[in-house]
Amino acid sequence: MTTTLTITRMAGQGDGVAEGEAGPVFVPLSLPGETVRGEVRDGRMDGAEILQPSPDRIAPVSPQYGDCGGCSLQHWAAGPYLAWKRDQVVATLARERIETEVEPTVAVPPGTRRRLALHARRLEDGRVVLGFKARKSWRLVEVNTCPVADPRLEATFPLLARLAGAFLEHPKSAPTLHVTWTLDGLDVDVTGVERRSGGLSADRQMQAIRVAGEGDLARLSLAGETLVMARQPRVAFGPATVPLPAGAFLQAVPEAEAAMTSRAVAAVKGAKTVADLFCGAGTFTFPLATVARVIAADASVAGIAALKVGIGSAKGMKAIEAQARDLFRRPLTPFDLKACEAIVFDPPRAGAIEQTAQIAASKASVVVGVSCNPQTFARDARVLIEAGFRLERVTPVDQFLWSAHVELVGVFRR
């Protein structure tokens, strides 16, 4: 049965929400105030006809819009879109009874993503295609152009499709190419290759290495193990140049990284010693070291090794002490942090409740929390607030353009 509804608000995952007879109805690709028509199934109206569009609706720029699951909000004008992301942060904090200044969302321009995860499949006609998952589906949407990607990455898509063919040896293989544009060119790490049957054969490895050479890849690796490296891929963190470990974490957009690191540095100025927890290869460590001595810790042995190499690449920094340590199993204690007047922590999506409890018991007067998950940030923030900190301000950062994802930087002071 066809139903006509009015969208009243946006849900957390970016779908419009209307009030139907049986309760809320989620309508993908719609906007507040719009009148839509379609069939409701299991509380969703997929493929809705827009009868009355919102004045905030704009023309999408991606040819895969509506099918690809990556950029589902590109039909929304920038002003209300960015305001909605800020509102998401405000609402998430409110659920933990936290009130603070939430700044306007920091925007990033299109064409700036230096990292992509491209899925590869072989079609029935033998052609290898790359793309992203469809909305709420395992189906692959072929992508030949991507408006959020750095144009230098986008230009390599034909080469990457050729490369992917080498990793489709086993019918159960579902390769994902994690591609990164670095100071030294393209770095590719491939995951999702069937291993139980013996892994990638020597012939297919040689095929992949040959294509990597023809395409002048800086490095090609398989699940973090280097297959061939023409040049060590490097990235710049503040004044340092750091060798990027194969398969290592890196912020997706340099402009978003700069927005977050600049706010962290500004917050800790005046401190003599700063802890950088979950430091990776030094995203925040090196900018922080321009103003203070830094104690850096992360579980990644390869990341800490890269950070130590990077120390020798820059001049004018304060001392950096780096250690490989699992901060979930062995968080730094108040004793370990006794010299730190300020602490910066940037945990994975799950947050860092154990480490946060130790930070709360430390003598640090300033804490900067960086998060890709407002829910776990709010949970961890509550621990700090109950220990006597005040959340001074939060800055949302739109690192993943036209998605429902939002990152943030929060500054706490005792």
CORJOGI-V93496 format. One record per residue. N is the residue number from 0. RES is the residue in one small letter. SS is DSSP state (H for helix, E for strand, C for the rest). PSI is psi in degrees with one decimal (none if undefined). Layout:
# CORJOGI-V93496
N_RES_SS_PSI, N_RES_SS_PSI
This chain:
# CORJOGI-V93496
0_m_C_130.6, 1_t_E_134.9, 2_t_E_144.9, 3_t_E_128.0, 4_l_E_163.9, 5_t_E_130.3, 6_i_E_126.3, 7_t_E_-25.4, 8_r_E_174.6, 9_m_E_134.3, 10_a_C_168.7, 11_g_C_-26.3, 12_q_C_6.1, 13_g_C_6.2, 14_d_C_146.1, 15_g_E_153.0, 16_v_E_129.2, 17_a_E_157.0, 18_e_E_108.4, 19_g_E_178.3, 20_e_C_-32.3, 21_a_C_8.2, 22_g_E_-168.0, 23_p_E_141.2, 24_v_E_125.7, 25_f_E_128.6, 26_v_E_101.3, 27_p_C_149.2, 28_l_C_25.2, 29_s_C_172.3, 30_l_C_157.3, 31_p_C_137.7, 32_g_C_-10.4, 33_e_C_146.8, 34_t_E_127.5, 35_v_E_157.0, 36_r_E_137.5, 37_g_E_-174.1, 38_e_E_135.6, 39_v_C_124.1, 40_r_E_123.8, 41_d_C_40.7, 42_g_C_15.4, 43_r_E_149.0, 44_m_C_89.3, 45_d_C_146.2, 46_g_C_32.8, 47_a_C_144.1, 48_e_E_130.0, 49_i_E_105.1, 50_l_E_-40.3, 51_q_E_102.3, 52_p_C_154.3, 53_s_C_147.8, 54_p_C_-14.2, 55_d_C_0.7, 56_r_E_132.7, 57_i_C_168.9, 58_a_C_127.4, 59_p_C_153.8, 60_v_C_-12.4, 61_s_C_135.3, 62_p_C_-16.6, 63_q_C_5.3, 64_y_C_136.9, 65_g_C_-20.5, 66_d_C_-49.6, 67_c_E_138.9, 68_g_C_2.0, 69_g_C_-43.0, 70_c_C_65.9, 71_s_C_-0.4, 72_l_C_18.6, 73_q_C_-3.0, 74_h_C_2.7, 75_w_E_131.6, 76_a_C_149.2, 77_a_H_-42.1, 78_g_H_-59.2, 79_p_H_-31.2, 80_y_H_-48.2, 81_l_H_-35.0, 82_a_H_-37.6, 83_w_H_-40.4, 84_k_H_-40.6, 85_r_H_-43.9, 86_d_H_-35.0, 87_q_H_-40.0, 88_v_H_-44.7, 89_v_H_-45.9, 90_a_H_-38.7, 91_t_H_-42.4, 92_l_H_-38.0, 93_a_H_-32.4, 94_r_C_-21.1, 95_e_C_15.1, 96_r_C_39.7, 97_i_C_123.3, 98_e_C_134.0, 99_t_C_171.9, 100_e_E_121.9, 101_v_E_114.1, 102_e_E_165.1, 103_p_E_148.7, 104_t_E_131.6, 105_v_E_121.7, 106_a_C_152.1, 107_v_C_145.9, 108_p_C_160.6, 109_p_C_164.6, 110_g_C_26.1, 111_t_C_-3.3, 112_r_E_120.3, 113_r_C_-4.1, 114_r_E_136.4, 115_l_E_150.9, 116_a_E_106.1, 117_l_E_123.3, 118_h_E_144.6, 119_a_E_139.3, 120_r_E_151.8, 121_r_E_126.3, 122_l_C_170.0, 123_e_C_-28.2, 124_d_C_3.9, 125_g_C_-9.8, 126_r_C_138.3, 127_v_E_129.6, 128_v_E_154.1, 129_l_E_152.3, 130_g_E_-164.4, 131_f_E_163.9, 132_k_E_144.9, 133_a_E_164.4, 134_r_C_125.2, 135_k_C_44.3, 136_s_C_158.5, 137_w_C_-4.4, 138_r_C_141.7, 139_l_E_131.5, 140_v_E_116.4, 141_e_E_136.1, 142_v_C_119.6, 143_n_C_-18.1, 144_t_C_144.2, 145_c_C_112.8, 146_p_C_-17.6, 147_v_C_-17.1, 148_a_E_146.4, 149_d_C_129.7, 150_p_H_-28.4, 151_r_H_-33.8, 152_l_H_-46.0, 153_e_H_-36.2, 154_a_C_-16.8, 155_t_C_-0.1, 156_f_H_-45.2, 157_p_H_-41.3, 158_l_H_-43.9, 159_l_H_-33.0, 160_a_H_-40.8, 161_r_H_-43.8, 162_l_H_-42.1, 163_a_H_-30.5, 164_g_H_-32.8, 165_a_C_-23.8, 166_f_C_5.7, 167_l_C_36.2, 168_e_C_-41.6, 169_h_C_139.7, 170_p_C_-22.7, 171_k_C_-4.4, 172_s_C_135.5, 173_a_C_74.4, 174_p_C_141.9, 175_t_E_126.6, 176_l_E_111.7, 177_h_E_103.1, 178_v_E_137.0, 179_t_E_131.5, 180_w_E_120.9, 181_t_E_-179.8, 182_l_C_-19.1, 183_d_C_15.7, 184_g_E_-157.2, 185_l_E_129.6, 186_d_E_127.5, 187_v_E_124.8, 188_d_E_128.1, 189_v_E_128.7, 190_t_E_172.8, 191_g_C_14.8, 192_v_C_130.7, 193_e_C_127.6, 194_r_C_-26.2, 195_r_C_-27.3, 196_s_C_9.2, 197_g_C_-2.2, 198_g_C_-168.5, 199_l_C_129.8, 200_s_C_162.5, 201_a_H_-36.5, 202_d_H_-44.0, 203_r_H_-32.8, 204_q_H_-43.9, 205_m_H_-36.3, 206_q_H_-44.7, 207_a_H_-42.2, 208_i_H_-38.0, 209_r_H_-45.4, 210_v_H_-39.1, 211_a_H_-39.7, 212_g_H_-42.6, 213_e_H_-32.2, 214_g_C_1.7, 215_d_C_42.2, 216_l_C_142.2, 217_a_C_-42.0, 218_r_E_146.8, 219_l_E_127.1, 220_s_E_157.5, 221_l_E_108.7, 222_a_C_44.0, 223_g_C_-7.7, 224_e_E_120.5, 225_t_E_128.5, 226_l_E_-41.6, 227_v_E_142.9, 228_m_E_112.6, 229_a_C_-35.8, 230_r_C_144.6, 231_q_C_116.0, 232_p_C_132.7, 233_r_E_154.6, 234_v_E_157.5, 235_a_E_126.5, 236_f_E_106.4, 237_g_C_-129.8, 238_p_C_-1.9, 239_a_E_152.2, 240_t_E_121.4, 241_v_E_133.5, 242_p_E_127.2, 243_l_C_119.4, 244_p_C_148.6, 245_a_C_128.1, 246_g_C_9.2, 247_a_C_158.5, 248_f_C_141.7, 249_l_C_137.7, 250_q_C_140.6, 251_a_C_-31.0, 252_v_E_119.4, 253_p_H_-37.2, 254_e_H_-37.3, 255_a_H_-41.7, 256_e_H_-44.0, 257_a_H_-38.9, 258_a_H_-39.9, 259_m_H_-44.5, 260_t_H_-37.4, 261_s_H_-37.5, 262_r_H_-36.2, 263_a_H_-44.6, 264_v_H_-43.8, 265_a_H_-36.3, 266_a_H_-32.0, 267_v_H_-0.7, 268_k_C_135.4, 269_g_C_-22.3, 270_a_C_143.4, 271_k_C_-34.8, 272_t_E_132.7, 273_v_E_137.0, 274_a_E_136.1, 275_d_E_102.5, 276_l_E_140.8, 277_f_C_51.3, 278_c_C_-15.4, 279_g_C_-134.8, 280_a_C_4.7, 281_g_C_24.1, 282_t_C_-48.3, 283_f_C_-25.5, 284_t_H_-50.2, 285_f_H_-42.7, 286_p_H_-39.7, 287_l_H_-35.0, 288_a_C_-7.8, 289_t_C_-15.8, 290_v_C_-14.1, 291_a_C_161.1, 292_r_E_143.5, 293_v_E_133.6, 294_i_E_114.2, 295_a_E_138.7, 296_a_E_142.2, 297_d_E_153.8, 298_a_C_-21.0, 299_s_C_111.5, 300_v_H_-42.0, 301_a_H_-38.9, 302_g_H_-42.8, 303_i_H_-38.8, 304_a_H_-41.9, 305_a_H_-40.8, 306_l_H_-43.4, 307_k_H_-36.6, 308_v_H_-40.6, 309_g_H_-24.5, 310_i_H_-36.4, 311_g_C_-2.6, 312_s_C_-9.3, 313_a_C_151.4, 314_k_C_157.5, 315_g_C_11.3, 316_m_C_157.0, 317_k_C_171.2, 318_a_C_144.9, 319_i_E_126.2, 320_e_E_118.9, 321_a_E_139.8, 322_q_E_142.5, 323_a_E_119.9, 324_r_C_132.0, 325_d_C_105.3, 326_l_C_-5.4, 327_f_C_-44.2, 328_r_C_-33.5, 329_r_C_70.1, 330_p_C_150.9, 331_l_C_133.4, 332_t_C_169.3, 333_p_C_-33.1, 334_f_C_-44.9, 335_d_C_-29.7, 336_l_C_11.4, 337_k_C_-27.2, 338_a_C_-6.0, 339_c_C_117.0, 340_e_C_-20.1, 341_a_E_150.5, 342_i_E_133.7, 343_v_E_131.6, 344_f_E_137.0, 345_d_C_74.8, 346_p_C_169.7, 347_p_C_-178.9, 348_r_C_-30.1, 349_a_C_-6.7, 350_g_C_-165.3, 351_a_C_63.7, 352_i_H_-38.2, 353_e_H_-45.5, 354_q_H_-35.6, 355_t_H_-39.2, 356_a_H_-36.7, 357_q_H_-37.2, 358_i_H_-42.0, 359_a_H_-32.0, 360_a_C_-3.9, 361_s_C_179.1, 362_k_C_9.0, 363_a_C_141.0, 364_s_C_-17.8, 365_v_E_133.7, 366_v_E_133.5, 367_v_E_118.9, 368_g_E_126.2, 369_v_E_133.4, 370_s_E_145.9, 371_c_C_9.7, 372_n_C_99.0, 373_p_H_-30.0, 374_q_H_-49.6, 375_t_H_-28.3, 376_f_H_-45.8, 377_a_H_-40.0, 378_r_H_-47.2, 379_d_H_-35.9, 380_a_H_-37.7, 381_r_H_-37.8, 382_v_H_-43.8, 383_l_H_-40.9, 384_i_H_-41.9, 385_e_H_-17.3, 386_a_C_2.7, 387_g_C_3.5, 388_f_C_155.2, 389_r_E_129.1, 390_l_E_105.2, 391_e_E_-44.1, 392_r_E_159.0, 393_v_E_137.0, 394_t_E_111.8, 395_p_E_145.7, 396_v_E_125.6, 397_d_C_65.6, 398_q_C_-35.2, 399_f_C_87.3, 400_l_C_136.9, 401_w_C_17.9, 402_s_C_173.5, 403_a_C_-4.9, 404_h_C_138.5, 405_v_C_138.7, 406_e_E_169.5, 407_l_E_161.4, 408_v_E_126.1, 409_g_E_137.4, 410_v_E_122.4, 411_f_E_141.0, 412_r_E_145.3, 413_r_C_none
